[in-house]
């Protein structure tokens, strides 16, 4: 009877271990943390009564932004001229910002595209993503005014160009 008791006890202990292991709640994957540096995820355009709008959507915090009118757009890193349709150009610099997250592209769209739905803005290009400096170029029909600002929740850069 002593051997049966040991076998029974071993079976009970083994069964309890299996049941306990099965009762442990499954560990869910850790929540995806937003990036610490703004990562471009999309570009949208919109036509307004007195201006054209381009919106750059970001995951993570909105970057600091500056803009200026330039004679030509330059590719970051290489220094090559970025050819873009337009009679004048607005260069927008966002920092720190990327078009990729941990080596994976986050901006699936084209690097350059026409904006046929807008009146003054003819084309947009993302010519640079170099050392956390993201550059965006806007080709326009005529030099008017440009206003660039950031918004949060969700993070985005707004580029307004007057007609």
N, C-alpha and C positions, 0 to 999 in steps of 0.2 A: 504494500500500500504506500510505502514511502516513495517508491519510484513513480507511482501514478501521481502522487501529490506534487512531486517536483515537475513532472511533465505538465500537469495541469497548471501549476503555478507559472511555468515558463510560457505556456500557451496564453495564459491570462495577461502576463506582462507584455508579451509580444503583441497581442491583440490591443492592449491599452496603448502601446506605443504607436501602432498603426492608426488607431482611432484618433489619438491625440495629434499625430502629425497631419492627419486629414482635417482636423478641426482648426488648425492654425489658419487664420485669415490670409488669403493670398495677398502678396505685396503688389501694390499697383506701381506702375512705372512712375518715376519722379515727374512732377509737373514741369513742363517746358518753361524755363525761365526766359523772360524777354532779354534780348541782347543788351549789353551795357552801352554799346555804340549804335546809333541809328542805322538801320539797314533798309535800303530802298526795296519796296515790295510792289509798287505799282505807280503808274502815271495816268492821270485822267485829264480831260480838257472840257471846258465849258464856255458857251457863248452867253455873254451878258449884254444888256442894252448899251453900255458905254465902254466896255472893255472885254478882252479875251482872258480866260483864266486857265492856268495849268496847275494841277495839284499833284505833288509828289507824296505818295503814301509811304510811311516808315513803320517798321517794327522797332520797338525800343524808344528811347527818348528822341525828341526832335533835335537835330543838330543846330549849331549856330550858323547863321546864313548872312552872306553879303552878295551884292550884285553891282554890275556896272555895264555901261555900253562899251563895246569893243569893236575894232575894225575887222578882226578875224578871231576865230575860235581856235585854241591850241589844245592838242591832246596832252593830257597829263603824262608825265614820265618820258614820252618820246620827244615832245616839243614839235611834232608835226602839225601842220595846219589841218583842221577839221573842216571839210567843205560842207556847207549847209546852204540851203535855199534861203534867200533874204537879202534885203538892201541894207539892213542894219542888224546888229546882234546884241543880245543881252546875255552876259555871262553870269551865272549864278554859282557861287561856291558854298558848299555845305561841309562843315567840319565839327566834330568827327562824324564821318558817315561812310558807308560802304554799299556796294551793290551785291555783296555776298555775305553769307553768315557761316562761319566756321568752314570756309572753303567751298561751300555750296552756293550756287547762284540763287539769289532771292528775287532778282528782277528778271522774269522770264520773257519780257517783251523785247522788241527790237531796240538796238542802241540808237537808231535814228528813224524818225518817222514824220510824214507830212501831216498837217492838221487842216484838212480841207473844210472842216466844219467851223473854223474860226475866221474872223474878218481880217485882222492885222497879223496875227501869228501864222506863219507859213509852215514852220517845221521845228522840231525839238530833237536834240541830240544829247546823249550822255557820253561825252568823250573821255571822261576820266574818273577813275577810282584808284587813286594812288596814295598810299600811306595815310589812309583815313581822311583823305580829301576827295570829295565827290564834286565833280563839275558838271554843270548842265548848261547847254547853249540853246538859245531861242532865236530863230531867224524870223525877222519881221519885215513887212512890206515898207513901212515908213516909221521913222524914229519919232515916237511920241513920248510916253512916260511909262515907267515900270515901277511897280511896288511889289516887294517881296517880304513875306513875313512867315512866322511859324505858328502852328496851333498844336495843342496837345489834346489827348483823349478823343480820338486817336491822333497819333503823331503825324504831322504833315507839314510840308512847305507849300505855300501858296504863292504863285507868281501871277500877278495881274498886269496886263499890258493894255494901255489905252489905245483907242482907235484914232 
